[in-house]
Amino acid sequence: MTAAATGATRIRDVGLVGREDWGLFVIDIADGRIAAVTPASAVGSAALGSPDPPSVVEGAGLLAAPGFIELQVNGGFGHDFTADPASIWTVGAALPRQGVTAFLPTIVTSPRETVEAARAAVLAGPPAGYLGAVPLGLHVEGPFISPERAGAHDPRLIRDPDPAFAAEWRPDGGVRIVTLAPERPGALEMIQELVGRGVVVSIGHTAATAGQARAAFDAGATAVTHLFNAMPGLDHRKPGPVGAALADPRVTVGLIADGLHVDPLVVGLAWRLAGPGRVSAVTDAIAALGRPPGRYPLGTVEVVVDASSARLADGRLAGSLLTLDRAVRNLRAFTGASIADAVGAVTTTPARLLGLAATHGELRPGVAADVVLLTRDLEVVATFVGGQPADPAGSAGEG
């Protein structure tokens, strides 16, 4: 299954996620954008109005979905973004195996110079010949978090919100999401400042009460980082950030759908409470993704990895070994969600959260030609980034 490096591409005779019963479609791609999505019965053999005939991809028996968007990934394949920001591009080249076409490299609690190095890596752009998932900007997770809920973050580096520390954080400066604890001094003012620059603020690693979480949402925070993890649980008298988030229709909740971080029963409950469109499946994957058991870095912290989990020395979970395609399959299994809604948790929902719904998250004319071809069991067969095949067919889906 190949496509030409230049010219137009036609993906032929695929079903569309969300329209599986509508028959087969043809997706025409030109200049890195989707040019048309047409019922196969209405398409002749003509090209796209291009002087070059299209390269044809046979998609019989497969479903086409928008490219997956990963909002929280710390590294993979032996590389940790916080320890080695330049590895963003190395990992990005491998992420299409999971159907990922765009991602937010995540930097955990660090000194300012570490975040600046990661921003510089993203802003410098890809190396020559790069073909892989596109970094949309950083997810800066910390250092403005709660020491009580530090999780795998280095408590020595946690600090109160500091406007000078975050002075250059904006989407065109390489930062898309910032996770902070809203109960920290100055947090509400920082939320307002960051949101005013176009940054998505997510609350997480927090000991906040429900009232403090609501104050953050009123200040402009629109997301929660790995709901249930590194925060107080949902209590019937102290609903905390979990209750505040699930009750607020403005808020998108990230869920690590590996069955370890959140029990599948609770994933199902959160899904029913928030509903499709407010749950974003994330991996929180670390450097050990795609590697054998051993010891791996997560920022300045060492993580012990076995065949199924990543943990600190005291046994606490520290990131995951999850791939985003498996997260989609798990979400469907845990919740009974339709294929369209499960896929939406890694496509339309994150695109909307990031303010990128005009260019990402759907298959329609004019958007980026980021396309994933899937089996009916949601296994990745091929991934196209900007219309170009980003990974050999059949090599995806590790994990």
C-alpha positions in Angstrom: 0.0 0.0 0.0 2.0 3.0 -1.2 1.5 6.5 -2.5 3.7 8.7 -4.6 5.9 11.2 -2.8 4.5 14.0 -5.0 1.3 14.7 -6.8 -2.2 13.6 -5.9 -3.3 10.6 -3.9 -6.6 8.7 -4.1 -7.7 6.3 -1.3 -10.3 4.1 -2.9 -13.2 2.1 -1.7 -13.0 2.7 2.1 -15.7 2.9 4.7 -15.7 6.1 6.8 -15.7 6.0 10.5 -19.1 7.2 11.6 -20.6 6.4 8.2 -19.9 2.7 8.1 -23.3 1.8 6.7 -23.3 4.5 4.0 -21.3 2.4 1.5 -17.8 2.9 0.2 -16.1 6.2 -0.4 -13.1 7.7 -2.3 -10.8 10.2 -0.6 -8.9 12.4 -2.9 -5.9 14.3 -1.6 -3.9 17.1 -3.2 -1.2 19.4 -1.9 -1.4 17.9 1.6 -5.2 18.6 2.0 -8.3 16.5 1.5 -9.7 17.6 -1.9 -12.9 15.5 -1.9 -14.7 12.7 -0.1 -17.0 11.1 -2.6 -19.2 8.0 -2.7 -17.3 5.4 -4.7 -20.3 4.8 -7.0 -20.1 8.4 -8.1 -16.3 8.5 -8.9 -15.0 7.7 -12.3 -11.4 7.1 -13.3 -10.5 10.8 -13.7 -7.7 12.4 -11.7 -8.1 15.5 -9.5 -7.6 18.1 -12.1 -3.9 17.7 -11.6 -1.4 17.3 -14.4 -0.1 14.2 -12.6 -2.5 11.2 -12.2 -3.2 10.3 -8.6 -1.4 7.5 -6.8 -4.1 5.0 -5.9 -4.3 3.4 -2.5 -6.6 0.4 -2.3 -8.7 0.5 0.9 -11.2 -2.3 0.3 -12.4 -3.8 3.6 -10.9 -0.9 5.7 -12.3 2.1 7.5 -10.8 5.6 7.1 -10.6 7.9 10.1 -9.0 11.2 10.7 -5.4 11.1 12.0 -5.2 10.6 15.8 -4.1 13.5 18.0 -2.1 12.6 21.1 -2.4 15.3 23.8 -0.1 13.7 26.4 3.0 11.7 25.6 6.3 11.9 27.5 8.4 10.0 25.1 8.8 6.5 23.7 11.1 4.0 22.0 13.8 4.7 24.6 13.6 8.5 24.5 12.3 10.9 27.1 11.3 14.4 25.9 12.2 16.1 29.2 15.6 14.5 29.4 16.3 14.9 25.7 14.0 17.4 23.9 15.7 16.8 20.5 14.2 13.3 20.6 10.8 14.8 19.9 11.4 14.2 16.2 12.7 10.7 16.6 9.7 9.6 18.5 7.4 11.5 16.2 8.6 9.5 13.3 7.5 6.3 15.0 4.1 7.5 16.3 2.2 6.9 13.0 2.5 3.2 13.8 -0.3 4.0 16.3 -2.3 6.1 13.9 -0.9 9.3 15.5 -0.5 12.1 13.0 -0.2 15.0 15.5 0.9 15.1 19.1 1.9 17.3 22.0 5.3 16.3 23.4 4.9 16.5 27.1 7.5 18.0 29.4 7.1 17.2 33.1 8.1 19.4 36.0 11.5 20.8 35.1 13.7 23.9 35.4 12.9 26.7 33.0 15.8 26.0 30.8 14.5 22.5 30.1 11.2 23.9 28.9 13.0 26.4 26.8 15.1 23.7 25.2 12.0 21.8 24.3 10.3 24.9 22.9 13.4 25.5 20.8 13.3 21.9 19.5 9.7 22.3 18.4 10.2 25.8 16.9 13.3 24.7 15.0 11.1 22.4 12.9 11.7 18.9 11.6 15.0 17.6 10.3 15.5 17.2 6.6 13.3 14.5 5.1 11.2 14.1 8.2 7.9 12.2 7.7 6.1 11.5 10.9 3.6 12.9 13.4 3.6 16.6 13.6 4.2 18.3 17.0 1.5 20.9 17.5 3.3 22.4 20.4 4.3 21.3 23.9 2.1 20.1 26.8 3.9 21.6 29.7 2.9 19.5 32.7 4.2 21.4 35.8 6.1 22.8 37.5 3.0 24.7 38.9 1.5 21.7 40.6 0.7 20.4 44.0 3.6 18.8 46.0 0.9 16.6 47.7 -0.1 15.2 44.2 3.3 15.2 42.6 3.1 11.6 41.4 6.2 10.9 39.3 7.2 14.6 39.1 10.4 15.6 41.0 9.0 17.5 44.1 12.2 19.5 44.3 11.3 21.3 41.1 7.7 22.2 41.9 7.0 25.9 42.4 4.2 28.4 42.6 3.0 29.9 39.3 5.5 32.4 38.1 4.6 34.8 35.2 8.3 35.2 34.3 8.8 31.5 34.1 6.0 31.2 31.5 6.4 34.6 29.8 6.9 33.1 26.3 4.3 30.3 26.5 1.8 30.7 23.7 0.9 28.5 20.7 3.1 30.4 18.3 5.9 30.0 20.9 5.6 26.3 21.0 3.3 25.7 23.9 -0.3 24.4 23.5 -1.4 23.0 26.9 -0.2 23.8 30.4 -1.2 21.6 33.3 -1.3 23.3 36.7 -2.9 23.0 40.2 -5.5 25.7 40.6 -5.1 26.0 44.4 -1.5 27.3 44.1 -1.0 31.0 44.8 -1.4 33.0 41.7 -2.8 30.1 39.7 -6.1 31.8 38.7 -4.3 34.8 37.4 -1.9 32.6 35.4 -4.8 30.7 34.0 -6.4 34.0 32.7 -3.0 35.1 31.3 -2.3 31.9 29.5 -5.8 31.5 28.1 -5.6 35.1 26.9 -2.6 34.0 24.8 -4.5 31.1 23.3 -2.9 28.4 25.5 -5.2 25.6 26.8 -5.0 25.3 30.6 -5.7 21.9 32.1 -5.9 21.3 35.9 -4.0 18.3 37.2 -1.6 17.0 39.8 -3.9 18.9 42.2 -5.3 18.7 45.7 -8.0 21.2 44.8 -11.5 21.2 46.2 -14.5 21.2 43.9 -14.8 25.0 44.6 -11.2 25.6 43.6 -11.6 23.5 40.5 -14.8 25.5 39.5 -12.9 28.7 40.1 -10.3 27.5 37.6 -12.9 26.6 35.0 -14.5 30.1 35.5 -11.1 31.6 35.0 -10.7 29.8 31.6 -9.3 26.3 32.3 -11.1 23.9 29.9 -9.5 20.5 30.6 -8.4 18.1 33.3 -5.1 16.1 32.9 -5.5 12.3 33.4 -8.8 12.5 35.3 -8.7 10.5 38.7 -4.9 10.2 38.7 -2.8 12.6 40.8 -5.9 14.2 42.4 -8.4 13.4 45.1 -11.0 10.8 44.2 -14.7 11.4 43.8 -16.4 11.4 47.2 -20.1 11.9 47.8 -19.4 14.7 50.3 -16.1 16.0 48.8 -16.6 15.9 45.0 -13.2 17.5 44.4 -11.8 18.2 40.9 -13.3 15.0 39.5 -16.8 15.9 40.4 -16.4 19.5 39.4 -15.0 18.5 36.0 -17.6 15.8 35.2 -20.4 18.2 36.1 -19.1 21.1 33.9 -20.0 20.9 30.2 -17.2 23.3 29.4 -14.5 20.8 30.5 -12.8 18.1 28.5 -11.3 15.3 30.6 -8.3 13.3 29.6 -8.4 9.6 30.5 -5.5 7.1 30.4 -7.5 4.1 29.1 -5.1 1.3 29.9 -7.2 -0.4 32.5 -4.5 0.3 35.2 -4.7 4.0 35.8 -8.5 3.9 35.9 -10.5 0.8 36.4 -12.5 0.0 33.3 -15.8 0.3 35.3 -14.8 3.8 36.3 -13.9 4.7 32.7 -17.4 3.6 31.7 -18.9 5.7 34.5 -16.9 8.8 33.4 -17.8 8.2 29.8 -21.5 8.1 30.7 -21.3 11.2 32.9 -19.2 13.4 30.5 -20.6 11.9 27.3 -18.9 11.6 23.9 -17.2 14.9 23.0 -15.8 15.6 26.4 -13.5 12.6 26.9 -10.1 12.7 25.3 -8.2 9.4 25.4 -4.5 9.9 26.1 -1.6 7.6 26.8 0.8 9.4 29.1 3.3 7.0 27.6 7.0 7.2 28.7 10.4 6.3 27.2 9.7 2.6 27.8 7.0 2.5 25.2 8.0 -0.1 22.6 11.0 -1.2 24.7 11.6 -4.3 27.0 11.2 -4.1 30.8 13.9 -2.2 32.6 14.7 1.2 34.1 13.8 4.3 32.2 13.9 8.1 32.8 10.9 10.3 33.3 12.4 13.7 33.6 14.8 13.5 36.5 13.0 10.4 38.0 13.8 6.8 37.3 10.9 4.5 36.5 10.9 0.7 36.9 9.1 -1.0 34.0 7.7 -4.6 33.8 5.8 -6.2 31.0 2.6 -4.2 31.7 3.3 -1.1 33.8 5.7 1.7 34.7 6.1 2.4 38.4 8.2 4.3 40.8 10.3 2.4 43.3 7.4 2.6 45.9 5.0 1.0 43.4 3.1 4.1 42.3 2.2 4.3 38.6 4.5 6.6 36.6 3.2 7.1 33.1 2.1 4.2 30.9 3.1 1.8 28.1 -0.1 2.4 26.3 -0.4 3.2 22.6 -3.1 5.5 21.3 -4.7 2.9 19.0 -5.0 0.5 21.9 -6.5 3.3 24.0 -9.2 3.7 21.3 -9.9 -0.1 21.3 -9.9 -0.1 25.2 -12.3 2.8 25.3 -14.7 1.0 23.1 -14.4 -2.2 25.1 -14.7 -0.4 28.5 -17.7 1.9 27.6 -19.6 0.2 24.8 -19.0 3.3 22.7 -19.6 3.3 19.0 -16.6 3.2 16.7 -17.3 6.8 15.8 -17.4 8.0 19.4 -14.3 6.0 20.5 -12.3 7.4 17.5 -13.7 10.9 18.2 -11.9 10.8 21.6 -8.6 11.0 19.7 -9.7 13.1 16.8 -12.6 15.6 16.9 -12.4 16.0 20.7 -8.7 16.9 21.0 -9.0 19.1 17.8 -11.8 21.1 19.3 -10.0 21.4 22.6 -7.0 22.8 20.9 -9.0 25.2 18.7 -7.9 23.3 15.6 -11.3 21.9 14.4 -11.0 23.9 11.2 -7.9 21.9 10.1 -7.9 18.7 12.1 -10.1 15.9 13.4 -12.4 15.3 10.5 -12.3 13.9 7.0 -13.7 16.7 4.8 -12.5 18.9 2.0 -10.0 21.5 3.0 -8.6 19.9 6.2 -5.1 18.4 6.6 -4.9 15.1 4.8 -4.1 13.2 8.0 -5.8 9.8 7.5 -5.6 6.5 9.3 -6.8 3.3 7.7 -8.2 0.8 10.2 -9.6 -2.7 10.3 -13.1 -3.1 11.6 -11.4 -4.1 14.9 -9.6 -0.7 14.9 -6.2 -2.1 14.2 -4.0 0.4 12.3 -3.1 -0.7 8.8 -1.7 2.6 7.3 -1.3 6.2 8.3 -1.0 9.2 6.1 0.4 12.6 7.3 -0.3 15.4 5.0 -1.3 12.9 2.3 2.0 11.0 2.5 2.3 7.5 3.9 4.1 7.9 7.2 4.6 4.2 8.0 4.8 1.0 6.1 1.5 -0.9 5.9 1.1 -3.5 8.6 3.9 -2.3 10.9 1.6 -0.4 13.2 -0.1 -1.3 16.4 2.7 -2.3 18.7 1.4 -2.6 22.2 
